[in-house]
């Protein structure tokens, strides 16, 4: 039975695992992204850990990463991986280190492929997956095929400009969606609202350095007024972005995946409200907004591995 290595490179963590043909995990681990100084160091670190802790063979490697050009198989100008360089030949680096086939795919595309192979979208021809974490990404299937665009860069919804004079983004623009609903954006909004609140918020009981999206959503579920304002602000921007997507492509199924999506229905329900407000009236009631059922670190790794199968099916 063949086994494959799946790697999900996020702005906070790099999660990787070995999975067999029956989607059973034989090994799984993670590394803090901030502790890795280069792509070569990442390849060396994963190779070393597998050599020490996993004794089987690997028949291929699937990697999900931000700002991937699917055509060149490189990471290009990733805002959250700037210290690794502008153009990162990740496929070549891992193939040289592991001596096996490597398929590199945008992390949001990996999530969409994972949803198609292992999740709720098995029978769907058209759908979208929005990943919410350190960054904000989009993977879409149209007529049963992953859409990557003419330059292999389709899906950078996190860098759609929401406010032309808004927050500075690491991509070089201002007002990008990611600066408001990505992990750091949510934390920034929470701190701004706390600064102007009259006190009494549950978030005041947390050290400013310890505020996370998870803490904000937990407080919102307890009806904390400041946290509810933050969630509503995130939901409004996300709902608007999804409405743009739906109005353009007429998707009936949109999935939320990634760490921020783990907040569950408190975000989904509010996002759905704003999504319907901005969606065309003749299709708004047909759109289904769902939390991915494989919304965890396993799902990201499975999606990266599924990219190998998706790639082979197109050869």
Buried (B, 14 or more C-beta within 10 A) or exposed (E): EEBBBBBBBBBBBBBBBBBBEEEEBBBBBBBEBEEBEBBBBBBBBBBEBBEEEBEEEBBBBBBBBBBBBBEBBBBBBBBBBEEBEEEBBBBBBBBEBBEBBBBBBBBBBBBBBBBBBBBBBEEBEBBBBBBBBBBBBBBBBEEEBBBBEEEBBBBBBBBBBBEEEBBEBBBEBBBBBBBBBBBBBBBBBBEEBBEEBEEEBBBEEBEEEEBBBBBBBBBBBEEBBBBBBBBBBBBBBBBBBBBBBBBEBEBEBBBBBBBBBBBEEBBBEBBBEBBBEBBEEEBBEEBEBBBBBBBBBBBBBBBBBBBBBBBEEEE
